[in-house]
Amino acid sequence: MIIVTLRIFVPPERRDEVLKTLRLFLGPTGVQPGCISCRFYQDIENENALTLVEEWESQADLDKHIRTDDFRKILAVMDISNEPPEIKFNTVSKTVGMEFIERIRGK
């Protein structure tokens, strides 16, 4: 699995425009083959700091997504950012849940 995390800092006067663009991006992205999830979040301490998180089944699926016209919207949003955007691509080889905590805590 690949997890993409993009954090941007939008100018207050462009915030509504960026939020609208991100909302329009979520639907088409979420139904692309290989997309596990696609969400964006607003920082509770700074309403102009936004984070987009995408989860992809494979590198091939992510590569196809990055080549889409919809992804150009994300590139445009990145250009609006007040500060250099922070983007990370994390490869996850294993995911555990509550059983991990129970094992560590000895329950």
N, C-alpha and C positions, 0 to 999 in steps of 0.2 A: 504494500500500500504506500502511496505517496501522499503526504499532507503538505499543501501549499498554504503559507500564511503570508498575507500582504497587509502591512500597516501603513496607512497614509494619514496625513494631517492636512485637512482641507481648509481653505480660507472661509471664514464665517459667511461671507456674502455668496459663496458658491456651494455651501453645505447642502441646501435643499436640492440643487441640481445634481450633485454627486449621489445623494441618497436615492433620488429617482432613478438614476442610471444604474446603481447597484441593485435596486429592486427589480428593474427590468432584466438584469443580467442573471439573477438567481434562477428564474423559471427555466429558460432555455438550457442553462448549464446543468441544472439538476436532472434533466432527462437525457443528457448525453450518455452514450454507452460508456460504462466504466466509472461514472460519477457515483460515488457512495453518498456524498453529501456536499452541500454548498450553502454557507451561511455568512452573514456579516453582522458585526457587533459594533456598538458605539461605546467608547470608554466612559465610565461613570464620572470620572474626574475631569475629562476634557471632551466635550461633545463634538469637537472637531477632529478628534482622533478616531479613525474607523479601521476596523480589522476585518478582512475577508479571509475565510478559512474554507478550503476545498479539500476533499478527500477523494483520491483516485485509486482504482483497483490496480492499475499498472502504469509503467512509464509510457507505454505505447498509447494508452488512453489519454494520458495527460498531454503527450506530444500532439495528438490530433486536436485536443481542445485548444492548445496554444496557437494552433494554425487557423482557428475559426475567426470569422468576422466578429462574433460576439466578444472574443478575447481582446479585440482592438479597443473595445469600450473600456476595458480595464487598463490598457496602456494609456488611453486618453485621461482616465481618472488619475493615473500615476503622475502624468504631466502636470496636473492641477495642484498636486501636493505642495504645501508650503515648505516642507523639508524633504530631503531625499527619502523616498519610500523605502520601507524595510520589507524585503521579500525573502522568504526561506522555503526551500524544498526539502522536506524531511522524508527519508525512506524508513518505513517501519517494517521490521521483519517479524515482530511478535506483538500481540496485544493480549493483555490479561485484565481481569476485572476484580470483583469483590473477593474472589477466591485467593488472590494474591495477598490482600490485606489479612484475610483470615489465616492464611498460612504463616505469614510473618508474625502476627500477633498470637499465634498458637491456639487458635480456636477451632 
